[in-house]
Amino acid sequence: AMYLGFGSDIVLRDRKAVEVAQALDMRQFHLRVLKSKFDRVDIDGSGTLDAQELFESVGESRSPLTDKLFELLELAPNGTVEFDDYVRILGTFCMFTKEEILRFCFRCFDHDDSGTIDEKEFCELCKVVNNASPMFPGNFARALDEFDVNEDGLIDYMEFVELDRRYPLILFPAFRLQDMMQKKTLGESAWVGLSEKYYHNKQIEDYKASHGGKLPPEPIVTR
């Protein structure tokens, strides 16, 4: 369990939730804000939410994308979410970099883990992500002509990144999900603060790991 500060402290009991909170250096005030948001959605006071309630609380809806996020965290998409799970879900997705969101989306649709997306997977991606609204030059053949650089009839991750660069609307909902989750929980600036600190500490740890435990030169440490 993780105890911080004094008084009626919020205690995380799930090992993975504790790891996330510690990695992000979350304080009692962060956990208290999250708990109040959680309790506001948990109207019946059962201590659990379902996926639908969780995503509706941030102005989104449950989708194959959110189901994939649950699977990534080894949670059942149709099961219930306790406060510890809530901390993990937010602490993971709100901290994703743009590149991690792209990788996450790619993995969502690469069902067979082949490292490429085929026609069926691609059509599903366009439908799922945009609720079937035609934001893309509708037919796969044309999309493949544009993005399948190595002409193997499949889209690999680098081609996928190019697709996002040229048609940002396709994956926009994944970025909006992060945006809404941040805004409706701790607030954008608090998440930015947590992630800056996290990546800063990571930089120092990476440096120490590759320099025999020595601290990096002054600028990195003080930045």
Beta strands, then each sheet from edge to edge (+ up, - down):
strand 1: 48-50
strand 2: 80-82
strand 3: 116-117
strand 4: 155-156
sheet 1: 1+ 2-
sheet 2: 3+ 4-
end
